[in-house]
């Protein structure tokens, strides 16, 4: 049984927490007297009233959340975040419809980085800051932050942790979920301070440094420039961002083992981490050779754009340092494949995740062995341990759901008049939280010209991908609502 009053009370706390996120850009707008003052103040007032009303009308004695309540709260919080985050955009004159504003907000919180804006630089700096902050909050997860700061959730926080951070390894950093969430946020904050300082030192202004830091560590991709990172024309800035994109694509429990527990062996012995580095190196090498072969650039000149785009796409950040649509079909296909792979589990990156791709390869290899030796018993091993059959079945179901959503959403977009390449790549870029795709939504284009219904479909794909499909789609099953 779902206790709706208790659920809405918890949602009220999260809405109030989200409203606090509007305070920094509002203060920034007043300090600089830019055009974002009115929309930010109005949005802050609406968020405070909504959160206050939920707490006032649904006040209940604290109790633990059930698994179903945890799932509902996670989905409700992400939808509420996208709706509230859209208000400053919608109330400004730079977004023509609420569909555009919601798309931009959902893209921010899910760290997708797709935009409907043709001229990003026309936005007031305060709204650009809010846009980057949606990435930063969504990167580690709004729910994870809530678990860290809301002790009233109690043991029910475990259900939120499972629903929101379902990609993480089933290993405990600390005995309590709230302590684990807080430990991860401390590492996230430390990386934020470090990258901000380094980018500022490399030549960015403090404002551009903080915005790109938020986007990089969240593997989001929103930039303050129309041409993204390419506009800075700085190899140093690109290599700094490459380094932090790679860090953000690694499982944050690995960072905890390395930087907090000081166990480097645990970091470098992890199979997924090693495979992640290998895939980046192999893809960057292939891309470098292809760019050198198909253009007038030397191999030395090809290395930087190749490494940048491989890391940006594989970590699902979506920054661009070159227009990769002008590259050869091989290079474009390679980047499209990397969209599906993604970063490591437990990172801020999207995609299917490197561990799942490795595990899926081993499952297929086992089936080949079964064909040759039908009476043999073969275990699928990962990281030195046998993987339970239930986990393998869940993986296959996840792949099936991803393909089903990709196929269904692509069919819907083509029915709305979009070409096949644009439809497939925009759905993949949204599901795996990447941002730029191919065709009409390439790195030098935007999602603005798409039909309003297409933007809502892609927004749903972003949320489904950020919640790793199960958490959202289970709400549409009959067993979930049975008593």
C-alpha positions as CSV (number, residue, x, y, z in Angstrom):
1,X,0.0,0.0,0.0
2,X,1.3,3.5,-1.0
3,X,1.0,6.2,1.7
4,X,0.4,9.2,-0.5
5,X,0.5,11.8,2.3
6,X,3.9,10.5,3.4
7,X,5.2,10.4,-0.2
8,X,4.0,14.0,-0.9
9,X,5.6,15.2,2.3
10,X,8.9,13.9,1.2
11,X,8.4,15.4,-2.2
12,X,7.8,18.8,-0.5
13,X,11.2,18.6,1.2
14,X,12.9,17.9,-2.1
15,X,11.0,20.8,-3.8
16,X,12.2,23.1,-1.1
17,X,15.7,21.8,-1.5
18,X,15.5,22.4,-5.2
19,X,14.3,25.9,-4.6
20,X,17.5,26.6,-2.7
21,X,19.4,25.8,-5.9
22,X,17.7,28.9,-7.5
23,X,19.3,31.2,-4.8
24,X,22.8,31.4,-6.3
25,X,21.7,32.5,-9.8
26,X,19.2,34.9,-8.3
27,X,21.9,36.5,-6.1
28,X,24.2,36.6,-9.1
29,X,21.4,38.3,-11.2
30,X,20.9,41.0,-8.5
31,X,24.7,41.5,-8.2
32,X,25.1,42.0,-11.9
33,X,21.7,43.6,-12.6
34,X,21.1,41.4,-15.6
35,X,17.8,40.5,-17.3
36,X,17.4,37.2,-15.3
37,X,16.2,38.9,-12.1
38,X,12.5,38.8,-12.8
39,X,12.2,35.2,-14.1
40,X,14.5,33.8,-11.3
41,X,12.7,35.6,-8.5
42,X,9.3,34.5,-9.8
43,X,10.5,30.9,-10.1
44,X,12.0,31.0,-6.6
45,X,8.7,32.2,-5.2
46,X,6.7,29.5,-7.0
47,X,9.0,26.8,-5.8
48,X,8.9,27.9,-2.2
49,X,5.1,28.1,-2.3
50,X,4.8,24.7,-3.8
51,X,7.2,23.1,-1.4
52,X,5.6,24.9,1.6
53,X,2.1,23.8,0.6
54,X,3.1,20.2,0.3
55,X,4.7,20.2,3.8
56,X,1.7,22.1,5.2
57,X,-1.1,20.0,3.8
58,X,0.6,16.6,4.0
59,X,2.5,16.7,7.3
60,X,3.0,13.2,8.7
61,X,5.1,11.6,11.4
62,X,8.3,10.4,9.9
63,X,8.2,6.8,8.6
64,X,10.3,4.6,6.4
65,X,9.7,4.5,2.6
66,X,8.7,1.3,1.0
67,X,10.3,0.2,-2.3
68,X,7.3,1.4,-4.3
69,X,7.2,4.7,-2.5
70,X,10.9,5.1,-3.1
71,X,10.5,4.6,-6.9
72,X,7.5,7.0,-7.0
73,X,9.5,9.6,-5.1
74,X,12.5,9.3,-7.4
75,X,10.4,9.6,-10.6
76,X,8.3,12.4,-9.0
77,X,11.4,14.3,-7.9
78,X,13.0,14.2,-11.4
79,X,9.7,15.4,-13.0
80,X,9.3,18.1,-10.4
81,X,12.9,19.2,-10.9
82,X,12.4,19.4,-14.7
83,X,9.2,21.4,-14.3
84,X,10.6,23.8,-11.7
85,X,13.8,24.1,-13.6
86,X,11.9,25.1,-16.7
87,X,10.2,28.1,-15.0
88,X,13.2,30.6,-15.3
89,X,13.5,29.7,-18.9
90,X,9.8,29.9,-19.7
91,X,9.4,33.2,-17.9
92,X,12.3,34.7,-19.9
93,X,11.8,36.0,-23.5
94,X,14.4,33.6,-24.8
95,X,12.1,30.5,-25.0
96,X,9.1,30.5,-27.2
97,X,7.1,27.8,-25.5
98,X,6.9,25.7,-22.3
99,X,7.9,22.7,-24.5
100,X,11.2,24.3,-25.2
101,X,11.7,25.4,-21.6
102,X,10.9,21.9,-20.3
103,X,13.2,20.3,-22.8
104,X,16.1,22.5,-21.8
105,X,15.5,21.9,-18.1
106,X,15.1,18.1,-18.5
107,X,18.3,18.1,-20.7
108,X,20.1,20.0,-17.9
109,X,19.0,17.8,-14.9
110,X,19.5,14.6,-16.8
111,X,23.0,15.9,-17.9
112,X,22.1,15.3,-21.5
113,X,23.2,18.7,-22.8
114,X,20.9,19.0,-25.8
115,X,19.6,22.5,-26.3
116,X,16.9,24.3,-28.3
117,X,18.8,27.5,-28.3
118,X,20.4,28.8,-31.5
119,X,22.1,31.7,-29.8
120,X,23.2,30.5,-26.3
121,X,25.2,33.7,-25.7
122,X,22.0,35.8,-25.9
123,X,20.9,34.4,-22.5
124,X,21.6,36.5,-19.4
125,X,24.6,35.2,-17.4
126,X,22.3,34.4,-14.5
127,X,20.3,32.1,-16.6
128,X,23.4,30.5,-18.1
129,X,24.5,29.9,-14.5
130,X,21.2,28.3,-13.6
131,X,21.5,26.2,-16.8
132,X,24.9,24.9,-15.7
133,X,23.7,24.3,-12.1
134,X,21.0,22.0,-13.4
135,X,23.8,19.8,-14.7
136,X,25.7,19.9,-11.5
137,X,22.8,19.0,-9.3
138,X,21.7,16.2,-11.7
139,X,25.2,14.9,-12.2
140,X,25.6,13.0,-8.9
141,X,21.8,12.9,-8.5
142,X,19.3,15.1,-6.8
143,X,18.1,12.1,-4.8
144,X,21.5,11.2,-3.7
145,X,22.0,14.8,-2.4
146,X,18.6,14.5,-0.6
147,X,19.6,11.3,1.0
148,X,22.8,12.9,2.3
149,X,21.0,15.9,3.8
150,X,17.6,14.5,4.9
151,X,18.1,12.1,7.8
152,X,14.3,11.9,8.3
153,X,14.3,9.4,5.3
154,X,16.0,6.9,7.6
155,X,16.2,3.3,6.3
156,X,13.9,4.1,3.5
157,X,16.8,6.0,2.0
158,X,18.1,2.6,0.8
159,X,15.2,2.3,-1.6
160,X,15.9,5.8,-2.9
161,X,19.6,4.9,-3.3
162,X,18.7,1.8,-5.3
163,X,16.3,3.6,-7.5
164,X,18.4,6.7,-8.2
165,X,21.9,5.2,-8.3
166,X,21.0,1.8,-9.8
167,X,24.2,1.8,-11.9
168,X,26.4,1.7,-8.8
169,X,28.2,-1.5,-7.8
170,X,26.6,-3.3,-4.9
171,X,29.4,-2.4,-2.6
172,X,29.2,-0.4,0.6
173,X,31.4,2.6,1.2
174,X,30.1,3.1,4.6
175,X,27.6,1.3,6.8
176,X,24.8,3.9,6.2
177,X,23.4,5.0,2.9
178,X,23.4,8.7,3.9
179,X,27.1,8.5,4.9
180,X,27.9,6.9,1.6
181,X,26.0,9.6,-0.4
182,X,27.7,12.3,1.6
183,X,31.1,10.8,1.0
184,X,30.5,10.7,-2.8
185,X,29.3,14.3,-2.7
186,X,32.4,15.5,-0.9
187,X,34.6,13.9,-3.7
188,X,32.3,15.6,-6.3
189,X,32.7,18.9,-4.6
190,X,36.5,18.6,-4.3
191,X,36.7,17.9,-8.1
192,X,34.5,20.9,-8.7
193,X,36.8,23.3,-6.7
194,X,39.9,21.8,-8.4
195,X,38.6,22.1,-12.0
196,X,37.3,25.6,-11.4
197,X,40.7,26.7,-10.3
198,X,42.6,25.1,-13.1
199,X,40.2,26.4,-15.8
200,X,40.5,29.9,-14.4
201,X,44.3,29.6,-14.4
202,X,44.1,28.3,-18.0
203,X,42.5,31.5,-19.3
204,X,38.7,31.2,-18.8
205,X,36.9,33.9,-16.8
206,X,35.7,32.9,-13.4
207,X,32.1,32.8,-14.7
208,X,33.0,30.6,-17.7
209,X,35.2,28.4,-15.4
210,X,32.4,27.6,-13.0
211,X,29.8,27.0,-15.7
212,X,32.1,24.6,-17.6
213,X,33.2,22.9,-14.4
214,X,29.5,22.2,-13.6
215,X,29.0,20.8,-17.1
216,X,32.2,18.8,-17.2
217,X,31.9,17.0,-13.9
218,X,28.2,16.2,-14.5
219,X,29.2,15.0,-18.0
220,X,26.5,17.3,-19.2
221,X,27.8,19.5,-22.0
222,X,26.1,22.9,-21.7
223,X,28.5,25.7,-22.6
224,X,28.4,29.5,-22.4
225,X,29.6,29.7,-26.0
226,X,27.7,28.9,-29.2
227,X,30.6,27.0,-30.6
228,X,31.1,25.1,-27.3
229,X,34.8,24.4,-26.3
230,X,35.9,25.0,-29.9
231,X,35.3,28.8,-29.4
232,X,38.0,29.1,-26.8
233,X,40.6,27.9,-29.3
234,X,42.9,26.7,-26.5
235,X,44.6,23.3,-26.5
236,X,45.4,23.7,-22.8
237,X,41.7,24.2,-21.9
238,X,40.7,21.2,-24.1
239,X,43.3,18.9,-22.4
240,X,42.1,20.0,-18.9
241,X,38.5,19.3,-19.8
242,X,39.5,15.9,-21.3
243,X,41.2,15.0,-18.0
244,X,38.1,15.9,-15.9
245,X,35.7,14.2,-18.3
246,X,37.7,11.0,-17.9
247,X,37.6,11.4,-14.1
248,X,33.8,11.9,-14.2
249,X,33.3,8.8,-16.3
250,X,34.9,6.6,-13.7
251,X,32.9,4.9,-10.9
252,X,33.0,7.3,-7.9
253,X,33.4,4.4,-5.5
254,X,36.8,3.9,-7.2
255,X,37.7,7.5,-6.5
256,X,36.7,6.9,-2.9
257,X,39.0,3.9,-2.7
258,X,41.8,5.9,-4.3
259,X,41.6,9.4,-2.7
260,X,39.9,8.6,0.7
261,X,41.0,5.1,1.6
262,X,44.2,5.5,-0.3
263,X,44.0,2.1,-2.0
264,X,45.5,2.6,-5.5
265,X,45.6,-1.1,-6.1
266,X,41.8,-1.3,-5.8
267,X,41.5,1.5,-8.3
268,X,43.8,0.1,-11.0
269,X,42.8,-3.6,-10.5
270,X,39.2,-2.9,-11.3
271,X,38.2,-4.6,-14.6
272,X,35.7,-2.0,-15.6
273,X,38.1,0.9,-15.1
274,X,40.8,-0.8,-17.0
275,X,38.4,-1.6,-19.9
276,X,37.2,2.0,-19.8
277,X,40.7,3.3,-20.3
278,X,41.4,0.7,-23.0
279,X,38.3,1.6,-25.0
280,X,39.1,5.3,-24.9
281,X,42.7,4.7,-26.1
282,X,41.6,2.3,-28.8
283,X,38.8,4.5,-30.1
284,X,41.1,7.6,-30.0
285,X,43.8,5.8,-32.0
286,X,41.3,4.7,-34.7
287,X,39.8,8.1,-34.9
288,X,43.2,9.8,-35.1
289,X,44.3,7.5,-38.0
290,X,41.0,8.1,-39.8
291,X,41.2,11.9,-39.5
292,X,44.8,11.8,-40.7
293,X,43.9,9.6,-43.6
294,X,40.8,11.6,-44.7
295,X,41.9,15.2,-44.2
296,X,44.9,17.4,-44.7
297,X,45.8,17.3,-41.0
298,X,48.9,15.6,-39.7
299,X,48.7,12.8,-37.2
300,X,50.0,15.2,-34.5
301,X,47.3,17.7,-35.3
302,X,44.6,15.0,-35.4
303,X,45.3,13.6,-31.9
304,X,43.7,16.4,-29.9
305,X,40.3,16.6,-31.7
306,X,40.2,12.8,-31.8
307,X,40.8,12.3,-28.1
308,X,38.5,15.2,-27.2
309,X,35.5,13.8,-29.1
310,X,36.1,10.2,-28.1
311,X,36.2,11.2,-24.4
312,X,33.3,13.7,-24.8
313,X,31.0,11.1,-26.5
314,X,32.0,8.1,-24.4
315,X,31.5,9.9,-21.2
316,X,28.3,11.3,-22.7
317,X,29.4,14.9,-21.9
318,X,28.6,16.2,-25.4
319,X,31.1,19.0,-25.6
320,X,32.5,19.6,-29.1
321,X,35.9,20.9,-30.2
322,X,35.2,20.2,-33.9
323,X,32.3,19.6,-36.2
324,X,32.5,15.8,-36.3
325,X,29.6,15.8,-38.9
326,X,32.2,16.8,-41.4
327,X,34.3,13.8,-40.6
328,X,34.2,10.5,-42.6
329,X,31.3,8.0,-42.2
330,X,33.7,5.7,-40.3
331,X,34.5,8.4,-37.7
332,X,30.8,9.2,-37.3
333,X,29.8,5.6,-36.9
334,X,32.6,5.1,-34.3
335,X,31.3,8.0,-32.3
336,X,27.7,6.6,-32.6
337,X,28.9,3.3,-31.2
338,X,30.6,5.0,-28.3
339,X,27.2,6.7,-27.5
340,X,25.8,3.3,-26.6
341,X,28.8,2.2,-24.5
342,X,29.0,5.2,-22.1
343,X,31.2,5.5,-19.0
344,X,31.5,3.3,-15.9
345,X,28.7,2.3,-13.6
346,X,28.4,4.6,-10.6
347,X,29.7,7.6,-12.5
348,X,27.9,10.7,-13.7
349,X,28.1,9.4,-17.3
350,X,25.2,7.9,-19.2
351,X,25.1,5.1,-21.8
352,X,24.8,1.4,-21.3
353,X,27.9,1.5,-19.1
354,X,31.2,-0.2,-19.7
355,X,30.7,-3.0,-17.2
356,X,27.4,-4.0,-18.8
357,X,29.0,-4.1,-22.3
358,X,31.7,-6.3,-21.0
359,X,29.3,-8.6,-19.2
360,X,27.0,-8.8,-22.3
361,X,30.1,-9.9,-24.3
362,X,30.8,-12.6,-21.9
363,X,27.2,-13.8,-21.9
364,X,27.3,-14.1,-25.7
365,X,30.6,-15.9,-25.5
366,X,29.1,-18.4,-23.0
367,X,26.3,-19.1,-25.4
368,X,28.8,-20.0,-28.1
369,X,30.5,-22.4,-25.7
370,X,27.1,-24.0,-24.9
371,X,26.5,-24.6,-28.6
372,X,29.8,-26.5,-28.8
373,X,29.4,-28.2,-25.4
374,X,25.7,-28.5,-24.8
375,X,26.2,-30.5,-21.6
376,X,28.7,-28.2,-20.0
377,X,28.0,-25.8,-17.1
378,X,29.7,-22.4,-17.6
379,X,29.6,-19.5,-15.2
380,X,29.9,-15.9,-16.3
381,X,32.6,-14.2,-14.3
382,X,33.3,-10.6,-13.8
383,X,36.0,-9.2,-11.6
384,X,36.9,-12.6,-10.2
385,X,33.4,-13.5,-9.1
386,X,30.6,-15.5,-10.7
387,X,27.6,-13.4,-11.8
388,X,24.2,-14.7,-10.7
389,X,21.8,-15.7,-13.4
390,X,19.3,-13.2,-12.0
391,X,21.8,-10.4,-12.7
392,X,22.4,-11.7,-16.3
393,X,18.6,-11.8,-16.9
394,X,18.3,-8.2,-15.6
395,X,21.0,-7.2,-18.0
396,X,19.3,-8.8,-21.0
397,X,16.0,-7.2,-20.0
398,X,17.7,-3.8,-19.8
399,X,19.2,-4.2,-23.2
400,X,15.8,-5.2,-24.5
401,X,14.1,-2.2,-22.9
402,X,16.8,0.2,-24.3
403,X,16.3,-1.2,-27.9
404,X,12.5,-1.1,-27.5
405,X,12.5,2.5,-26.4
406,X,15.0,3.4,-29.1
407,X,13.0,1.7,-31.8
408,X,9.6,3.0,-30.6
409,X,10.7,6.6,-30.1
410,X,12.5,6.6,-33.5
411,X,9.4,5.4,-35.2
412,X,7.4,8.2,-33.6
413,X,9.9,10.8,-34.7
414,X,9.9,9.6,-38.3
415,X,6.1,9.8,-38.2
416,X,6.5,13.5,-37.3
417,X,8.5,14.1,-40.4
418,X,12.1,13.7,-39.3
419,X,14.6,11.9,-41.4
420,X,15.9,8.5,-40.2
421,X,19.4,9.5,-39.3
422,X,18.2,12.5,-37.2
423,X,15.5,10.4,-35.6
424,X,17.8,7.5,-34.6
425,X,20.7,9.7,-33.4
426,X,18.5,12.1,-31.5
427,X,16.8,9.3,-29.6
428,X,20.2,7.6,-28.9
429,X,21.7,11.0,-27.8
430,X,18.7,11.6,-25.5
431,X,18.4,8.1,-24.0
432,X,22.1,7.9,-23.2
433,X,22.2,11.6,-22.1
434,X,24.8,12.7,-24.7
435,X,23.3,15.8,-26.3
436,X,24.5,16.3,-29.9
437,X,23.6,13.7,-32.4
438,X,23.8,13.5,-36.2
439,X,21.8,14.9,-39.0
440,X,19.7,17.9,-38.0
441,X,20.8,17.7,-34.4
442,X,24.6,17.6,-35.0
443,X,27.2,19.5,-32.9
444,X,26.7,22.7,-35.0
445,X,22.9,22.5,-34.9
446,X,20.3,22.4,-32.1
447,X,16.9,20.8,-31.2
448,X,14.9,24.0,-31.6
449,X,13.4,23.3,-35.1
450,X,12.0,19.9,-34.0
451,X,8.2,19.7,-33.5
452,X,6.9,20.2,-30.0
453,X,5.7,16.6,-29.7
454,X,9.2,15.4,-30.7
455,X,10.7,17.5,-27.8
456,X,8.3,15.9,-25.3
457,X,9.2,12.4,-26.6
458,X,12.9,13.1,-26.4
459,X,12.5,14.6,-22.9
460,X,10.8,11.3,-21.8
461,X,13.8,9.5,-23.3
462,X,16.2,11.6,-21.3
463,X,14.3,10.8,-18.0
464,X,14.1,7.1,-18.9
465,X,17.8,6.9,-19.6
466,X,18.8,8.9,-16.5
467,X,16.7,6.5,-14.4
468,X,18.0,3.5,-16.3
469,X,14.6,2.5,-17.8
470,X,13.3,0.1,-15.0
471,X,12.6,2.9,-12.5
472,X,10.4,4.8,-14.9
473,X,8.8,2.0,-16.9
474,X,7.8,-0.1,-13.9
475,X,5.2,2.6,-13.2
476,X,3.4,1.5,-16.3
477,X,3.0,-2.1,-15.2
478,X,0.0,-3.5,-13.5
479,X,1.8,-5.4,-10.7
480,X,3.3,-2.1,-9.4
481,X,-0.1,-0.7,-8.6
482,X,-1.6,-3.9,-7.1
483,X,-2.1,-3.9,-3.3
